[in-house]
C-alpha cells in the first residue's frame, strides 16, 4: 500500500513537456513512415500475392507498434492537457502533435485503401493463406468496407470536406454552450453562478428549488441557441446524406455498423427488443414519482438523487475494495489493478484546470495505459473507479494477447468490461449496506441502467426517424425536430414523466446525435455485460471465457467473439435475458420500498 502513487508518472513516454526526446521521436516517426511509404506505395505486387502481402502486413504491424497514428507525442500531450486544460502552452503542444498525427495518417491512408480494393476473386485466396491468419479479420473488415470506399483522391476530398461540413458546425454549437453561465441556487439554496456543464449535475439535486432553477437556466440557454442549432443539425445531417449517397449506403445507420464491425441484424435485434420492453422504464418512473411524493416527475427530475449516502470512501480504502472484488473474480485482475495503482498510472484527485470527468485511455501497444479520476470521497467515485479499471484491465489483456493491428476494442463491446467490474463492486457494497442505504443504491443503479439502455435506444429511434424525415423533406424546423424528440422521449418515459416546456430543445446539447448512431453501444455494452455477470454467478469457472473475451481485441467481429463464448447476439432472446435482469432489479427495489413503507 505504501507504493501507491496518486498522480501520473508519464516518464515512460517523456520526462517533461520540453524533453529533447520529443523532437527526436517525431523524427523517428517521420522516418519510419516515409520508409514504409517509399517501400510500398509504388508497388502493386502485395495486392496480388499473399506471400508478399504477409510481408507488407508485418511491416505495417511493426510501424503501428512503435510509431502509429496515435504517436507517442500525441498521447503524451493529450494526457498532459487533461491535467491542466487552462495551460495555453500545453494546448499549443497538443495541437501541434495532433496536426502531425493527422499528416501521418493521410500519408499511410493508401495502404488500407488499396488492400480494401483487392479483387473479390483474390480475397478468398488471401484469407485462406495460413501465415496471414493473425491479420485475417483486419482484412475481412477492409474487404467488407471496400464496397463503400471511393477512389483515393475522392476519399481525400471527403476527409477535407468533413472539417467544414461537419466538424466546424459541431464545434460552433458546442463552443456556444460551453461559454454559457447562469445565476442559480446551489445545494444549500445560496445564489451562485454555474457554467452550462455544471447545470446538468445541479438538476439532479435533492433541493427542489435548486434543481428547478438549474432546469430553468438550462432551458433558457438551449432556447437562446435553438435557431443556430436548427441550421447546424440540418447541415451535418444533409452532409451525411450526401456522403451516404456517394458511398452507396442503403440506410442512415449502415455506415455506423460497417465502421463498428457490427452486423446490422445485431443492432436491429438489440433496438427492437429494448423498444418492445419500454414498459420497464415506465414502471420505474412510476416508482420514482411515488418515492419523491409527486404525481409526475418533471422532465429534468428523472435522475434526481434519492436518499442519503453519509459514508465517505477515501481512495486508499477503495483500492482495498477493488483489489478484493477483482481478486475474487480472478487473481490476474487484481494483479493488473495493483500495477495501475503502484506505477503512477492513475491521476486521482481534482485540481484547478483538470479535466472534470473520468477516463481510461491508451496510446500505442507498447505504451502504459493511464486512467484519470476526480476523487471526492463519494460512493459514486468507487463505482467510477471500478468502471475505469474495467477498461484498463480490458486494454491490458488485449495488449498481452494481440498484435498491434488487432489492438483496441469494438465500439459495440467497449463498455462490457467496464460495467462488468462496476457491477461486481456495487454488489460487494450492497452486501454490507443496511436496508435504507440499499434502497438508495438500487435507485442509483436503476437511474443509470434506465439511462444507459432504454434512453439510448430511444435516442437511436429518434435519430432514425429524424434522418428519414429530413431526407424526405429536405429541411426540418426546430419545432419539427423538438416534436419528434419529445415523441421518442415519451415513448420510454411514459405517463409519470412530463415532457415539460423546454424539453423539446434538449436534442441541442446531445453531442452523440452529431456522431451518428453511436448510442446503441451503451445499451449493447451493458446488456452483454449483464449476461456475462449472470454466467459467472452461476459458474465461477466461466471467468475463463470472460478473459478470452477481454483478450480478443479486434481480432474478430463482436458477433463471432461472443459466438465463441456461446452467446448469440443476433438472437432477441439473448437481449431479453439481460432486460429480465433489469426487471428483476426493479422488482427487488419495489419490494424493498414497500417493506420500508416508502410507497
C-alpha positions in Angstrom: 0.0 0.0 0.0 2.9 2.4 0.7 3.9 2.2 -3.0 0.6 3.8 -4.0 1.0 6.8 -6.4 -1.8 9.4 -6.8 -0.5 11.3 -9.8 0.6 10.1 -13.3 4.1 9.1 -13.9 4.4 9.9 -17.6 8.2 9.3 -17.7 7.7 6.1 -19.8 6.6 8.5 -22.5 8.7 11.6 -21.9 10.4 13.1 -18.9 8.9 16.6 -19.3 7.0 18.9 -21.7 10.3 20.1 -23.1 12.1 16.7 -23.2 14.5 16.8 -26.2 13.4 13.2 -26.9 10.0 14.6 -28.1 11.6 16.1 -31.3 13.8 13.0 -31.7 10.7 10.8 -31.5 8.9 12.9 -34.0 11.8 12.5 -36.5 11.8 8.7 -35.9 8.0 8.5 -36.6 8.5 10.6 -39.8 11.5 8.5 -40.9 9.6 5.2 -40.3 6.5 6.5 -42.1 8.5 7.7 -45.1 10.4 4.4 -45.2 7.1 2.4 -45.3 5.5 4.7 -47.9 8.7 4.6 -50.1 8.8 0.8 -49.8 5.1 0.0 -50.5 3.3 2.9 -52.2 4.7 2.5 -55.7 4.2 -1.3 -55.6 1.3 -3.4 -56.6 2.7 -6.9 -56.0 1.4 -7.2 -52.4 -2.1 -6.8 -53.8 -1.6 -9.9 -56.0 0.5 -12.3 -53.9 -0.5 -13.5 -50.4 3.2 -14.1 -49.6 4.2 -10.5 -50.3 1.1 -9.2 -48.6 2.1 -11.0 -45.4 5.5 -9.1 -45.6 3.7 -5.8 -46.1 1.3 -6.5 -43.2 4.3 -7.4 -40.9 5.9 -4.1 -41.8 2.6 -2.3 -41.1 2.2 -4.1 -37.8 5.7 -3.1 -36.8 5.0 0.5 -37.8 1.7 0.5 -35.8 3.5 -1.0 -32.8 6.4 1.5 -32.5 5.2 4.7 -34.3 1.5 4.5 -35.3 -1.2 7.1 -35.9 -1.5 7.9 -32.2 2.1 8.9 -31.9 3.9 8.9 -28.5 3.9 12.7 -28.6 0.2 13.0 -29.3 -0.6 10.6 -26.4 1.7 12.4 -24.0 0.2 15.8 -24.7 -3.4 14.5 -24.6 -2.7 13.3 -21.1 -0.9 16.5 -20.0 -3.7 18.7 -21.4 -6.2 16.7 -19.4 -4.2 17.5 -16.3 -4.3 21.3 -17.0 -6.8 22.4 -19.6 -6.0 26.1 -18.9 -2.4 26.0 -19.9 -2.1 27.5 -23.4 1.4 26.1 -23.9 0.1 22.5 -23.4 -2.8 23.3 -25.8 -0.3 24.5 -28.4 1.8 21.4 -28.0 -1.2 19.1 -28.3 -2.5 20.9 -31.4 0.9 20.6 -33.0 1.1 16.9 -32.1 -2.4 16.2 -33.4 -1.6 18.0 -36.6 1.4 15.9 -37.1 -0.6 12.7 -36.4 -3.2 13.7 -39.0 -0.4 14.2 -41.6 1.0 10.8 -40.8 -2.5 9.3 -41.1 -3.0 10.8 -44.5 0.4 9.6 -45.7 -0.5 6.0 -44.6 -4.1 6.0 -45.9 -3.1 4.4 -49.2 -2.2 1.1 -47.6 -5.6 0.2 -46.2 -7.5 1.7 -49.1 -5.6 -0.3 -51.7 -5.9 -3.6 -49.8 -9.6 -3.0 -49.5 -9.8 -2.8 -53.3 -8.3 -6.2 -53.8 -10.5 -8.0 -56.4 -13.0 -10.4 -54.8 -11.6 -13.5 -56.6 -8.3 -12.9 -54.8 -9.7 -12.1 -51.4 -10.6 -15.7 -50.6 -7.0 -16.8 -51.6 -5.6 -14.2 -49.2 -7.9 -15.1 -46.3 -7.2 -18.8 -46.6 -3.4 -18.3 -46.7 -2.4 -19.6 -43.2 0.6 -17.3 -42.5 -1.8 -14.3 -42.8 -4.1 -15.7 -40.0 -3.0 -13.1 -37.4 -4.3 -10.4 -39.8 -7.3 -12.3 -41.2 -10.1 -10.2 -39.6 -8.3 -7.0 -40.3 -8.5 -8.0 -44.0 -12.1 -9.3 -43.7 -13.2 -5.9 -42.3 -11.4 -4.0 -45.0 -13.0 -6.2 -47.7 -16.5 -5.5 -46.2 -15.7 -1.8 -46.2 -14.4 -1.8 -49.8 -17.9 -1.7 -51.3 -18.4 1.7 -49.8 -15.0 3.2 -50.4 -14.3 5.7 -53.2 -11.0 6.4 -55.1 -8.0 7.8 -53.2 -8.5 11.4 -54.4 -12.2 11.3 -53.6 -11.5 9.9 -50.1 -9.1 12.8 -49.6 -11.8 15.3 -50.7 -14.4 13.8 -48.3 -11.8 13.9 -45.4 -11.1 17.5 -46.0 -14.7 18.4 -46.6 -15.6 16.8 -43.2 -13.9 19.6 -41.4 -16.0 22.4 -42.9 -19.2 20.5 -43.5 -19.4 18.7 -40.1 -16.7 19.3 -37.5 -16.8 23.1 -37.6 -20.6 23.2 -37.3 -20.5 20.9 -34.3 -17.6 22.8 -32.6 -19.5 26.0 -33.1 -22.7 24.9 -31.2 -20.6 23.1 -28.5 -18.5 26.2 -28.1 -21.5 28.5 -27.7 -23.0 26.2 -25.0 -19.7 25.7 -23.0 -19.3 29.5 -22.7 -22.7 30.0 -21.1 -23.1 30.7 -17.4 -26.2 31.2 -15.3 -27.3 32.6 -11.9 -28.7 29.7 -10.0 -29.0 28.3 -6.4 -26.6 25.7 -5.0 -27.4 22.6 -2.9 -27.8 24.9 0.2 -30.1 27.3 -1.6 -27.5 30.0 -1.9 -27.1 32.1 -5.0 -24.2 31.1 -7.2 -23.0 31.2 -10.8 -22.6 27.9 -12.7 -21.4 27.1 -16.2 -23.6 25.1 -18.6 -22.0 21.7 -17.9 -22.5 22.1 -14.1 -26.2 22.8 -14.6 -26.7 19.1 -15.6 -25.4 18.0 -12.2 -27.4 20.6 -10.3 -30.6 19.3 -12.0 -30.2 16.1 -10.0 -30.1 17.9 -6.7 -32.3 16.8 -3.8 -33.1 20.5 -3.2 -36.1 21.1 -5.5 -35.6 24.9 -5.7 -32.0 24.4 -6.8 -32.8 21.8 -9.4 -35.8 23.7 -10.8 -33.8 26.9 -11.0 -31.0 25.0 -12.8 -33.5 23.5 -15.3 -35.0 26.9 -16.0 -31.5 28.3 -16.8 -30.6 25.2 -18.8 -33.8 25.6 -20.9 -33.2 29.3 -21.4 -29.7 28.7 -22.7 -30.9 26.0 -25.1 -33.7 28.2 -26.4 -31.1 31.0 -27.0 -29.1 28.8 -29.3 -32.0 26.9 -30.9 -32.1 28.8 -34.2 -28.4 28.2 -34.8 -28.7 24.6 -33.7 -31.5 24.1 -36.2 -29.2 25.1 -39.1 -26.3 23.2 -37.6 -28.2 19.9 -37.3 -29.8 20.2 -40.8 -26.3 20.9 -42.3 -24.5 18.0 -40.7 -27.4 15.6 -41.4 -27.5 16.8 -45.1 -23.7 16.3 -45.3 -24.2 12.8 -44.0 -27.0 12.2 -46.6 -24.6 13.3 -49.4 -21.8 11.1 -48.1 -24.1 8.1 -47.7 -25.4 8.5 -51.3 -21.8 8.8 -52.7 -20.8 5.7 -50.8 -24.0 3.7 -51.6 -25.2 3.1 -48.0 -28.8 2.0 -48.2 -29.9 3.2 -44.7 -28.7 6.1 -42.4 -27.2 3.8 -39.7 -25.3 1.5 -42.1 -22.1 3.5 -42.1 -22.0 3.2 -38.3 -22.5 -0.6 -38.4 -19.8 -1.0 -41.0 -17.3 1.2 -39.2 -18.0 -0.5 -35.9 -17.6 -4.0 -37.4 -21.1 -5.0 -36.2 -23.8 -6.7 -38.3 -27.0 -4.6 -38.9 -29.0 -7.7 -37.8 -27.4 -7.4 -34.3 -28.2 -3.8 -33.8 -31.7 -4.3 -35.2 -32.3 -7.2 -32.7 -31.0 -5.0 -29.9 -33.0 -1.9 -30.6 -36.2 -3.7 -31.4 -36.1 -5.9 -28.3 -35.3 -3.0 -26.0 -38.1 -0.8 -27.6 -40.5 -3.7 -27.0 -39.7 -3.6 -23.3 -40.2 0.2 -22.8 -42.7 -0.9 -20.1 -39.7 -1.4 -17.7 -38.6 2.3 -17.6 -42.3 3.4 -17.4 -42.8 1.2 -14.4 -39.6 2.6 -12.9 -40.6 6.2 -13.3 -43.9 5.4 -11.6 -42.0 4.1 -8.6 -39.7 7.1 -8.5 -42.5 9.5 -8.6 -44.1 7.7 -5.6 -40.8 7.8 -3.8 -40.4 11.5 -4.3 -44.1 12.1 -3.4 -45.0 13.8 -6.6 -47.8 12.9 -9.1 -45.3 13.2 -12.0 -41.6 13.8 -12.4 -40.7 17.0 -14.4 -38.5 16.1 -17.4 -35.3 17.2 -15.6 -36.2 15.2 -12.4 -35.7 11.8 -13.9 -32.3 11.3 -12.3 -32.9 13.2 -9.1 -30.8 11.7 -6.3 -32.8 9.7 -3.8 -31.9 9.1 -0.2 -28.7 9.9 1.7 -25.3 8.3 1.5 -23.4 9.6 4.5 -20.5 7.2 4.4 -17.3 8.6 2.9 -15.0 6.4 0.9 -11.3 7.5 0.8 -9.1 6.4 -2.1 -6.9 4.0 -0.1 -10.0 2.2 1.3 -11.5 2.0 -2.2 -8.2 0.5 -3.6 -8.7 -2.3 -0.9 -12.3 -2.8 -2.0 -11.4 -3.1 -5.7 -8.4 -5.4 -5.0 -10.7 -7.7 -3.1 -13.5 -7.8 -5.6 -11.2 -8.1 -8.6 -9.1 -10.8 -6.9 -12.3 -12.8 -6.0 -13.2 -12.8 -9.7 -9.7 -13.7 -10.9 -6.2 -13.1 -9.3 -4.9 -11.7 -12.6 -7.5 -8.9 -12.5 -6.2 -7.8 -9.1 -2.6 -8.1 -10.3 -3.2 -5.8 -13.2 -5.1 -3.3 -11.0 -2.3 -3.2 -8.4 0.2 -2.2 -11.2 -2.1 0.7 -12.1 -2.1 1.9 -8.5 1.6 1.4 -7.8 3.1 2.5 -11.2 1.6 6.0 -11.3 -1.0 5.2 -13.9 -3.9 6.8 -12.1 -4.3 10.6 -11.6 -6.6 10.6 -8.6 -7.6 14.0 -7.2 -9.3 17.0 -8.7 -7.4 20.2 -9.2 -7.9 23.5 -11.0 -7.8 23.2 -14.7 -8.0 19.4 -14.7 -10.5 17.5 -16.9 -13.7 17.2 -14.9 -14.8 13.7 -15.6 -13.0 10.3 -15.6 -11.5 8.2 -18.4 -9.1 5.3 -19.2 -7.0 5.6 -22.3 -4.2 4.0 -24.2 -1.7 5.1 -26.9 0.4 2.5 -28.8 0.5 -1.1 -27.8 4.0 -0.6 -26.2 2.7 2.3 -24.0 1.3 2.2 -20.5 -2.5 2.6 -20.1 -3.5 5.6 -18.0 -6.7 6.5 -16.1 -7.9 9.8 -14.8 -10.3 10.3 -11.8 -11.6 13.2 -9.8 -11.8 11.7 -6.3 -14.2 13.4 -3.8 -14.7 10.5 -1.3 -18.2 9.7 -2.6 -19.6 6.3 -3.2 -20.1 7.1 -6.8 -16.3 7.6 -7.0 -15.8 4.0 -6.0 -18.1 2.8 -8.9 -16.5 5.2 -11.4 -13.1 3.8 -10.3 -14.2 0.2 -10.9 -15.7 1.2 -14.3 -12.5 2.8 -15.5 -10.4 0.0 -14.2 -12.6 -2.4 -16.1 -11.5 -0.6 -19.3 -7.9 -0.7 -18.0 -7.9 -4.4 -17.4 -9.5 -5.0 -20.8 -6.8 -3.0 -22.6 -4.0 -4.8 -20.7 -5.5 -8.2 -21.7 -5.7 -7.2 -25.4 -2.1 -5.8 -25.2 -0.8 -9.1 -23.9 -2.7 -11.3 -26.4 -2.9 -9.4 -29.7 -0.6 -7.8 -32.3 -0.8 -4.1 -32.9 -3.2 -4.4 -35.8 -5.8 -6.1 -33.5 -5.1 -3.8 -30.6 -8.2 -2.0 -29.5 -11.9 -2.7 -28.7 -15.0 -2.7 -30.8 -17.4 0.2 -30.2 -20.2 -2.4 -29.7 -18.4 -4.1 -26.8 -16.1 -1.4 -25.4 -18.4 -0.8 -22.4 -18.7 -4.5 -21.5 -15.6 -4.9 -19.3 -16.2 -1.5 -17.5 -19.8 -2.2 -16.5 -18.9 -5.8 -15.6 -16.3 -4.7 -13.0 -18.5 -1.8 -11.8 -21.5 -4.1 -11.1 -19.5 -6.6 -9.1 -18.1 -3.8 -7.0 -21.7 -2.4 -6.4 -22.8 -5.9 -5.4 -20.0 -6.0 -2.8 -21.1 -2.7 -1.4 -24.8 -3.9 -1.3 -23.7 -6.9 0.9 -22.7 -4.6 3.8 -25.4 -1.9 3.3 -28.4 -1.6 5.7 -31.9 -1.5 4.0 -32.1 2.3 3.8 -28.8 2.5 2.1 -29.6 -0.5 -0.1 -32.7 1.3 -1.4 -30.7 4.4 -2.2 -28.0 2.3 -4.1 -30.7 0.3 -6.0 -32.3 3.6 -7.2 -28.9 5.0 -8.2 -28.2 1.8 -10.1 -31.6 1.8 -11.8 -31.2 5.5 -12.8 -28.0 4.5 -14.5 -29.4 1.4 -16.2 -32.6 3.1 -17.5 -30.4 5.9 -19.0 -27.8 3.5 -20.4 -30.2 1.0 -22.0 -33.7 2.5 -22.6 -32.9 6.2 -23.1 -30.0 5.4 -25.5 -32.3 3.2 -27.6 -35.0 5.9 -27.6 -32.2 8.2 -28.8 -31.4 5.7 -31.6 -35.0 5.5 -32.6 -35.2 9.3 -32.6 -32.1 9.6 -34.8 -33.5 7.0 -37.3 -36.8 8.9 -37.7 -35.0 12.3 -37.8 -32.7 11.2 -40.7 -35.7 9.6 -42.5 -37.9 12.7 -42.3 -35.1 15.1 -43.2 -34.2 13.1 -46.3 -37.9 13.1 -47.3 -38.5 16.9 -46.6 -35.0 18.4 -47.2 -35.1 20.5 -44.1 -36.7 20.3 -40.6 -37.5 23.3 -38.4 -36.5 23.3 -34.7 -40.2 22.9 -33.8 -40.4 19.7 -36.0 -37.2 18.4 -34.5 -38.4 19.2 -31.0 -41.8 17.5 -31.6 -40.0 14.3 -32.9 -37.6 14.4 -29.9 -40.5 14.6 -27.3 -42.4 11.8 -29.1 -39.4 9.4 -28.7 -38.6 10.5 -25.1 -42.3 10.0 -24.1 -42.2 6.5 -25.7 -39.9 5.2 -23.0 -40.7 7.6 -20.1 -44.4 7.1 -20.1 -47.1 8.9 -18.2 -45.2 9.6 -15.0 -42.6 11.9 -16.6 -43.8 15.2 -18.1 -42.5 16.3 -21.4 -42.0 19.7 -19.7 -41.9 23.0 -21.6 -38.3 23.5 -22.8 -37.5 19.7 -23.0 -38.3 19.9 -26.8 -34.9 21.6 -27.2 -32.8 19.0 -25.2 -31.6 17.4 -28.5 -29.4 20.5 -28.9 -26.9 19.5 -26.2 -26.7 15.8 -27.0 -23.4 15.6 -28.8 -23.9 11.9 -29.8 -26.6 12.9 -32.4 -23.7 14.5 -34.3 -21.7 11.3 -34.2 -24.5 9.3 -35.9 -26.0 6.2 -34.2 -23.2 5.8 -31.7 -25.7 5.5 -28.8 -26.6 1.8 -29.4 -23.2 0.8 -28.0 -24.1 1.9 -24.5 -27.1 -0.4 -24.4 -25.3 -3.3 -26.1 -22.3 -3.0 -23.7 -24.4 -3.1 -20.5 -26.7 -5.9 -21.7 -23.8 -8.1 -22.8 -22.1 -7.4 -19.5 -25.2 -8.5 -17.6 -25.2 -11.8 -19.5 -21.5 -12.4 -18.6 -22.2 -11.5 -14.9 -25.1 -13.9 -14.8 -22.9 -16.7 -16.3 -20.1 -16.1 -13.8 -22.5 -16.1 -10.8 -23.9 -19.5 -12.0 -20.4 -20.9 -12.6 -17.2 -19.1 -11.4 -15.2 -21.1 -14.0 -16.9 -19.0 -16.7 -14.4 -16.3 -15.8 -12.0 -18.1 -18.2 -14.4 -17.3 -21.0 -14.7 -13.7 -19.9 -10.9 -13.5 -20.0 -11.0 -14.8 -23.6 -13.4 -12.0 -24.5 -11.1 -9.5 -22.7 -8.2 -10.7 -24.8 -9.9 -10.7 -28.2 -9.4 -7.0 -29.1 -10.5 -6.5 -32.7 -9.2 -9.9 -33.9 -12.7 -10.9 -34.9 -16.2 -9.3 -35.2 -18.1 -8.9 -31.9 -20.7 -11.4 -33.2 -18.0 -14.1 -33.7 -16.2 -13.3 -30.5 -19.4 -13.8 -28.5 -20.4 -16.9 -30.5 -17.2 -18.5 -29.2 -18.5 -17.8 -25.7 -21.8 -19.5 -26.6 -23.6 -16.1 -26.9 -25.7 -15.3 -30.0 -26.1 -11.5 -30.1 -28.3 -11.7 -33.2 -30.9 -13.5 -31.1 -33.5 -11.3 -29.5 -33.8 -13.9 -26.6 -30.2 -13.0 -25.6 -31.1 -9.3 -25.2 -34.3 -10.3 -23.4 -32.2 -12.2 -20.9 -30.3 -9.0 -20.0 -33.5 -7.0 -19.8 -35.1 -9.5 -17.5 -32.2 -8.8 -15.1 -33.1 -5.1 -15.1 -36.7 -6.1 -14.5 -35.7 -8.3 -11.6 -33.7 -5.4 -10.1 -36.7 -3.2 -10.4 -39.0 -5.8 -8.7 -36.5 -6.1 -5.8 -36.4 -2.3 -5.4 -40.2 -2.1 -5.4 -40.5 -4.8 -2.7 -37.9 -3.0 -0.6 -39.6 0.4 -1.0 -42.9 -1.2 0.2 -41.2 -3.0 3.1 -39.6 0.3 4.3 -43.1 2.0 3.9 -41.6 4.5 1.4 -44.5 4.0 -1.0 
